[in-house]
Amino acid sequence: MLPPLLKKGDKIGIVAFAKKITREEIQPAIKIFERWGLQVIIGDTIGSEWHQFSGKDEQRQADIQKMLDDTSIKALISARGGYGCVRLIDQIDFSTYIKQPKWIIGFSDVTVFHSHIAQNFHIPTLHATMPVFFKENSEESLMSLKNILFKGSMHYEETSVQPNLCKNGVCKAEIIGGNLSILSSLSGSVSAVETDGKILFLEDLCEYLYHTDRMLQNLKRNGFLNKIAGLIIGSFSDMKDSSVPFGYSTEEIIFNLCKELEIPIFTGFPAGHIKNNKSLVLGEKVTMEVTNGCIKLSL
């Protein structure tokens, strides 16, 4: 069940789930949300600081908890990623949230919440840009977020720049996944998401290629790649190689691990740490069709 769509006058909360951020950095997002007709509720963690975090674990947990429990707030977006969600996910009480779901929005480190909610509560969440990036995001990126929140509409047609790393096919299934590093780190925990029969989406930033391969081998050995219904390879930005080259790009590493599966595969979907970061509904069935290096993806 999708959380209720937003309408003008609704409240959206902004909380810094992980890394610290100033009030000035979220001003572009506040202006855009207000232009959309939303009331913006700013969490106590905005402008707060404890080393690299936006407050101690208990402070960040309390700020998120307050927003989750406030039923007048219809969506909750993380101001930015960074690191820190895994330090508090087990302390969050979701009992009010599961009775009255609201949109949980973000990406990167927020994959912890996406995965935990998908696995334990089966409530859709939204993999999308965050306020720290609004100033540089493309109009397409921001409109993709608005269209899902207000209309429940998600329809994309994209052409891969690497058609040799795509595979034709059609499926209808839930999208799950997000940041590869986070998904790998959650393996074996109560937040590790079930991938069988799902469309797996992956993205990441600034990882060494050999480390990327190691994380993917971990996912494969744990059965995460064996029975997926489809694969969407998103943006892998600023990836790094060693002094002795690894020999494969990130996209090639992922494709080679899954190319024998009878599933549609698309490489280069515009989602992740890029300006044109298009929003994806996680945990709700979509139709994915890949034909000759082109994808149609619709909710």
Helices and strands as residue ranges (DSSP letters): E 11-15, G 24-26, H 27-35, E 39-42, H 57-69, E 73-78, G 85-87, G 89-91, H 95-99, E 103-106, G 108-110, H 111-120, E 125-127, G 131-133, H 139-151, E 155-159, G 163-165, E 169-179, H 180-185, E 199-205, H 209-221, E 230-237, H 250-258, E 265-267, E 280-282, E 285-291, E 294-298
